Amino acid sequence: MGDLSLSAVLAGFVAVVVSYSGPLVIVLAAATAGHLNQAQTGSWVWAISIGSGLTCIGLSLRTKMPVITAWSTPGAALLVTSLGAYSYPEAIGAFLVTGVVITLVGLTGVFGWLIRQVPTAVVSAMLAGILFSFGTGLFTSLKTAPWIAGPVLLAYLLGKRWLPRYAVLIALATGVVCSAVTSRLHINLHSIELARPVLTTPEFSVASLIGIAVPMILATLASQNAPGMAVLTASGYQPKDRLLIGSTGLVSTLLAPFGSHAINLAAITAAICTGPESHRDPKRRYIAGVACGAFYLLIGAFGTTLVVFFAGLPKELVAAIAGVALLGALAGGLTGAVTEEKDREAALITFLTTASGVTLLGVGSAFWGLVFGVVSHLVLTRWRNTRNGANTPQPATK
């Protein structure tokens, strides 16, 4: 209890608000595209929420790091276009295979070894690229909701000056009040009901494994777990890849029959909890992960009922709060990207690729930022040094 702090708990809460106000919408769209009934949709929301909550709490307590997990957003986006082509039991079978494969990839250590080969500057630049749109989102919100985003920014700056540990809390409270005053809050909770998990017997088909499992595995590992590991590394932590990837994969497997498509390390919401806004002492930021998990479990227990609450928040408020909460992490990423002069061009390429939001072969920009950054690093430094070393005249020997 000595490590408990309001700022860390708030960071966990903000991470959950961002998750349910944005990525969950994609899950609900996929459920609609797949013609799922209300019970199946509620079970899906329950499974990914409970899975995220358990892994957040368990891994944060085990590692004493703010380990933030979530459901696979690119995986859900994939399902928007593909889920309707297969039966629900076939989709469940594909989810199950996805979890098993990710578990094996994590436990073998192959994934972690690959991540460790990436230069620090490239990792930092990828983090900055991921967060860039959230930083600009704070200011683009000024156009559509100036009386919400403006006071949020001002409140954050004043809080940062006088009460830095509670700057985000002050900004959030200010934003909620301004949203209410401007009649932008649309929260209607007619009743609250506990979620009822629905167990579905999986079916396996070659078509669903190729159409769902294969791209889901690639998207989750490349677009979610890789940036998630990078966020922890860029914040000064030393994440144990086998434990983190293996655990999330195992939980995904266990919850797949209830609708969970994939649980993985988070990146954007993780950055909210791993930076100084969570706590000045990095050793006490793990409380943010525990708090995030607790909020996940609370909301997940009620399935889609409490989702209505977050859906009623103005998108400009969510964008503004996410923007101010991520300013510190964005600044850290930019600083790490330009520290080493020899890696600046590779880092810049990584940043621009990631920030562009480009999707190639169904894989998101964070992964391609890593790829282009590493290739640039090899061309500009290692390969050049190797060639120069080969051309260096060797001293004559007798």
N, C-alpha and C positions, 0 to 999 in steps of 0.2 A: 504493500500500500504506500510505502515511502516514495515510490517512483511515480505515483499518480499525479497528474497535473491537468488543469482545465484546458490548457492550450492543446495538449496532445489528444484529449478526448474530443475537443472541437475539430481538430484536424481529421480524426476518424469520421466524425459526423459529416463534415463537408465532403469527404471522399464518397460517402454513401449517397449523399444528395446528388452529387455529380453522376454517380453510377445509375441511379434510378430515374434521373431526369433526362438522361441521354441514351446510353447503350441499351437500357431495358426496352425502349421504344422499338428498337430493331427486333428484339426477341418477340414482342407482341405482334409486329408486322409479319414475322416469319410464321407465327402460329396461325395468323389469319390466312396467309398464303397456303399453308398446309392443311387448311380446313379443320383445325383442331377444335374440339368442343370446349366449353368453359372449364370443365373438370380437368381435361388434359392440359389446358393452358395454365390453370392454377397450379397444377402439379409441377409443370416445367419451371414456373417462377419460384415455387417452393424449393425445388431441387437445386437450382443454381444459387439461390440465396443461402440455403443451409450449407451447401458445399463451400461457398465463399466464406461464410461466417466461421465454420469449423476450421478451415485451413488458416484463415487470418489469425484466429486465437491460438490455435495449436502451434503453428510455426513461429509466430511472434514470441510466445512464451518460451519455446524451445531454443530459439536462436538469440533472443534478446535483441532482435532487430525489428524494425517496423515492416514486416512482411505483409504486403497488401495483395490479395488475390481477388479475382473477379471471374465472370463468365467471358468466354471468347466472343468479343464484338465482331471481328471479321468472320468468325464461324457462323454467328447469327445472321450476318449480312449475306453469307453464302446460302443460308437456308431460305432466305426470302425468295430467291429465284429457283431453288432446287427442291425444297421440301414437298411441294405439291406434286412432284413427279413420282413419288414413292408412297407406299403405305406407311402409316405411323409405326407399326412394328418393325418394318424394314429400316426406318430412320433410327429407331432405338437400337437395332443391331449395329448400325454404322457408328452410333455414339459409343457403344460398348467397345467396339474394335478400336476406335479412336483413343479411348482412355487406356486400353491395354498397351497400345503401341507407344503412346507418350510416356507411360510408366516405365517401359523397358528402355526407351531412349534416355530417360532421366537417370535411371538406376545404373546404367552402364557407364555413365560419365562422359559419353561422346559429345553430347551437347555442350556441357560445361567446358570441355577441352577446346572446342571450336570458339566459344565466346572469349576464352582467355587469350586467344591469339590476336584479338583485335586491339590495336593501339588505343591508349587511354584518351587521346585527343579525338579520335573517331567516335568513341563511345560517348564522350561528352557532347560532341556535335550532334549526334543522333538524338540525345536527350533534348538538347536545345531545339532541334527541328520538330520533335514531337510536341513540345510545349508552345511552339511559336504561335500557332493558330489560336491557342487559348489566351496568350498575351494580347494578340491583336483583337480577339473577340471582346475583350474588356472595352476597347475604344470604339469598335464598330457598334456596340450596344448603345453608345451615346447618341447615335443617329436615330434609332427607333424608340429608345426609352431613356431620354436624357435625364428625367427626374427620378430614375432608378439607378442607372449606371453612374451618373455624376455624383450623387450623394455617397454611393458605395465607395468610389475612388477617394473622395475627399475624407470620408470617415476612416478609411484605411490609412491614409497618409497621416492624419491627426493621431490616430491610434498608434501608428508606427513611431511617431515622434514622442508621445507621452507614455503609452502603455504597450510597448512592442509585442509582448507575449499575447495580448488580447486584441491585436489589431484586426485579425480576421473575424473574431466574434463581434467586435464593434461594427465592422462593415456589414456582416450578415444581419445583425439586428436592425441597422439603419435601412438596409435594402428591403427587409420584410415590412417595416413600417411604411416606407415610401411606396411599396407595391400596394399595400392596403389603402393608403390615402389616395392613390391614383386609380383605385378600383381595378387593379390588375391581378389580384388574387382570386382564383376560381377553385376553391376547395370545397367539395361536397362529399362528406362522409355520412351517408344515410345509415349504414350499419357496418359493423366490423365482425367478420367471421373468420374462424380458424381455417387454415388451408387443409385440404384433404389429399394427401399423396395418392397418386394412381399408379399402381404397378402394372407395367405392360410387358408381356413376354416378347423378347426380341426375336426377330426373324432375320435371316441373312441371305443376301443375294449379291451376285457379282456386280450387278448394276448399281445398287446402293453403296457398296463398298468403294467402287470407282467414282461414283458421282458425289458421294457425301464424305466418306471416311478419309480418302486420300487428300482431297483439298482441305478438309478440316484439320488434319494432322499438320500439313505444311503451314496453313494459315496460323494455327495456334502456336506452333513452335517459333516460326519466323516473325510473325507480326505481334505476338503477345509475350511469349516467354523470353525471347531475346531482348526486347526493350525493357522488360521487367527486371532481368538480371542487370542490365546496363544502368538502370536507375539506382539500384542498390549500390552498385560498384562506384558510380559517379558521386554518390553521397558519402563515400568513405567506408562502406561496409565490405565485408568479404563473404558473400553469399555462398552457401554450400549447394552447388547445383544438383547433386544427386538427391539430397534431402528435399529441396524445394520442388524440383520438377517431378521427381518420383512421387512425392506426396500428393501434389495436385492431380497428377495422372491417376493415382490410385483412387482418390476421392471421386474423380470424374467417372471412373469405371463402376464404382459402387452405386453411384446415383444415376447412372445412365438409364436403368429400367424405369426410373421415375420421370425422365424427360431431360436430364442435364446433358447438354451437348458437349460442353468442355469447361473445366475449371482451370485457370492458369494464373500466372503472375500478372499483376496489373502494372501499367506504366504511368499513365496520366494521373490516376488517383493515388498511385504510390508516391509520386513526386510531391503530392500535398502533405504526405505524412513523413517523408524522409528528410525534409529540409528544416532549417532553423525556425520556421514559423510554427512547427510542431513543438519543438523544445530546443533550447540552446544547447543542452547536453545530448549528444548523439546516443549515449547509453540509455537515455530515458525516453527515447522516441518510440520504443517498442510498444508503449502504452497506446499509441495511436493505432497500431495494428490490432491490438486487443479490443479497443473501443470500436473500431470499424467492424470487426467480426461480430461484436455484440449487437450492433445496430442491424447488421445483415440478418442475424438470427431473429431479432425482434420483428423486422419487416417480413422476413420469409415465413414466419409462423402464421401470418395472416394472408399469405398468397398475394393475389392481385388486389385485395381490398385496400391496403395502405398505399399501393402504387398510385391510386387516385389522388392521394395527398400530394405526392411529388409532381404528378402531371399537372396539378393546378398552379404550380409556381411559374411565374413568367420566365420565359427562356432567357430574357435579358438579365434577370436577376441571377440565374444559374451561371450564365456566361461571365458576369461581372465578378461574382464570388470566386469562381474557378480561376479567373484571371489574376485577381489580387493574391489568392492563396498560392499561386504557382510562380509569382514574380521572383521569389528567392531561388527556386529550383532552376528557373530559366537563366537567371544571372549566373548561377554556379555552372551550368552547362556551357554557356558562352565563354566564361573565364577559362574553364578546362580545355575548351577547344582551341584557344589561341595561345596557351601558355608556352608550348614548344614551337619555336619558329619553323623547324623542319617539317612539322606535321600540319601547318596551318592550311595549306592548299587542300590537302586530303580532307581535313576537317571541314573546310568550307564546302567542298563537293558533297560531303556527307550531310551537312546542314541543309543545303539547298535541295538535295534529293528528298530528304525526309520531310522538309517543310512544304514541298510541292504537293504532297498528298497523292502522288502518282501510284497507280496500281498496275502491275505487270504480271501476266500469267496468274491472275487471281491472288497475288501476294502484295501486301501493303508496302507503303513507302519506307517505313522504318527498316525493314529488311533490306531493301534495295539501297538505302542510304549506307548501311553497313557494307554491303557488297562493293558499291562504287568507291566508298571510302577506303576500304582495304586494298582494292586494286590500285587506286591512286597512290596510296602509301607505298605499295610495293614498287610501282613504276618510278616514283619520285625519290625514293630513299634506298630501299634494300637492293633492288635490281641495279640501280645506278652505282651504289657503293660496291656491289659485287663486280660489276664491269670495270670500274675504276681500279679496283684491287687487282683484277686480272691483268690490266694493262700496265701496272706499276713495275718498272724494271727491278729485277731481283739482283742482289749483290753477287758478284762473281765468287765462285768457290774454287778451291784448289783441287 
